[in-house]
Amino acid sequence: MSHDTLAETLEAAAAELEGVESRASPTGTEWTIGGIIFATAGSDGAEFRLAPPVAAAAMRTPDTAASARGPDWVAFRPSVLDQHAIDRATAWLASAWRRADSET
């Protein structure tokens, strides 16, 4: 299924993850498990709370930057929402979910 925006893509992917809750935030959507926010998305991109080694690797990929949320958060603002960007975003979403799930 095709989605027009990164937020829509992540919403669909998050719906497939067990125990995830979605809530509106001032900037878009936040996804949580056990009360832990592990990802966000809005009109300007997404952010993921990743394990330090994953975050370090993610920071070496295109369209990423450090997030103001903290050192383990990676901001992703793809210039083009192609299959490569979708694959990275959905993989980071799942990785962030696994990390948060292990902490609950």
N, C-alpha and C positions, 0 to 999 in steps of 0.2 A: 504494500500500500504506500502511496506517495503522500507526502505532507509538504505543505508550502513553506513552513518556517521551522527553524531549529526547535523552538518551543513545542510546536505540534509533534515533531518527531520524537522529542524526549517524553512528552506526555504519553504517547502511544507505547514507547518502550518501558516507561515506569509502570504502566498498567499491567505489564507482564511480570513484574517483580513482586514476590510475596511479601505481604505485610507493609507495603508502602502506603503512606498517606500523602495526599496532595493538598496544599492550601495556598490561597492567594496571599501575595505579599505586596508591598507598595510598588515593587518593581516587576512583578510578574507572578511566578509560581515557585514554591519551595516544595521539595520532596523530603519526607522524613520517614524514619523507621525507629520505633521505640523512643520517640521524642528527639532524636538526633537528626538535624538537618544535614543532608549529604549532597544535595544538588539544588541549584536554582536555575531558572531560565526566564528571560524577558525578551523584549523587542530588540535589545542590543546584543544578545548572546546568552551564554550559560556559564555557570561556575560549578566546579566539582571539588568535593573534599576527598582527596586521594591520600593513600599511604605515601610516606615520604619518597620511597624509590620510584613509585609510579608517577608522583608529581614531578620529580626531577626529570624523568623521561618525557613526560608530557610537555614540559617547558621547552624541550628541544624540537618541538613540532611547530608547523606553521600556525599562525593566528592565535597563539597563546600568550598569556601574560600573567604576572603575579596578581593575585587578587587582594583587595584590601581586607578581606575576611580573615586572612592569616596565612602563614607559610605553607600549610598543607592544602590550600585552596588554589585551584588553577582556573583562570578566566579563559574562556574560549569564544572568540568572535570571528567566525569564519567569513572571509570575504566572499566566498561562493559556497553555497550549500550543495556540494556535489557528493557523490557516494563516499569519497575519502573522508570528508568532514562528518558525514552521517555515521560512518563506521567508527571514527575516533570518538565522537560524542556519545554514542550508545555504549561503546566499550568503557569509557570513563564513567558513565552513569552506573553501569553494572559493577564496576570496580569500587566506586564510592559506596554503593549499596552494600556490597559484601563487607567492606570495612566497617560501616556503621552497624550492620547486623551483628558482626562479631563483638561489638562493644555494648550491645544491649543485654 
